[in-house]
Amino acid sequence: MKLYGISTCDSVRKARKFFKENEIDLEFIDFKKTSVDCKKVDEWLEQIEMDILFNSRGTKYRILKLKELNLDASGKREWLCRENMLFKRPIIEYKGQVIVGFDEEKYEKIFIK
């Protein structure tokens, strides 16, 4: 299992704490140290809708003034390819699934059986 995010993000912290408390091993990929490319973005978009993957409420979105550009899905994809801080977090790859965000109830159903 891989968990993508940044270590300072509250949702990522909650997710990492959940996995640690439940003794579930994972590989943590920090977007600040390792960026994902367009190939990975496209893989995720095969399973996840753009509106779920693209964070239009975050600081980076506001700093870049992307609202003013009125981006379509293609434009958002291009931005995700070059600016990983625009992803909603955490992103988890688990047994061929892509799970976005922290939801403890959902995590319990998926990861604790």
BELPE-V94425 format. One record per pair of residues at least 24 apart in sequence whose ideal C-beta (glycine too) atoms are under 8 Angstrom apart, sorted by the first residue. I is the first residue (numbers start at 1). J is the second residue. Records with the same first field share a line. If there is no record, write none. Layout:
# BELPE-V94425
I=J / J
This chain:
# BELPE-V94425
1=25 / 26 / 27 / 92 / 93 / 94 / 95
2=26 / 27 / 28 / 29 / 92 / 93 / 94
3=27 / 28 / 29 / 90 / 91 / 92
4=29 / 31 / 36 / 87 / 89 / 90 / 91 / 92 / 93
5=29 / 30 / 31 / 89 / 90 / 91
6=30 / 31 / 32 / 85 / 89
7=32
9=89 / 90
11=89 / 90 / 101 / 102
12=89 / 90 / 102
14=102 / 104
15=90 / 92 / 102 / 107
16=90
18=102 / 104 / 107
19=111
22=111 / 112
24=111
26=92
31=84 / 85 / 87 / 89
35=84
36=84
37=81
38=77 / 81
41=77 / 80 / 81
42=77
43=98
44=91 / 98
45=77
47=97 / 98
48=98 / 100
50=76 / 77
52=88 / 100 / 101
53=80 / 87 / 88 / 91 / 100
54=79 / 80 / 86 / 87 / 88
55=86 / 87 / 88 / 89
58=85 / 86
59=85
60=85 / 86
61=86
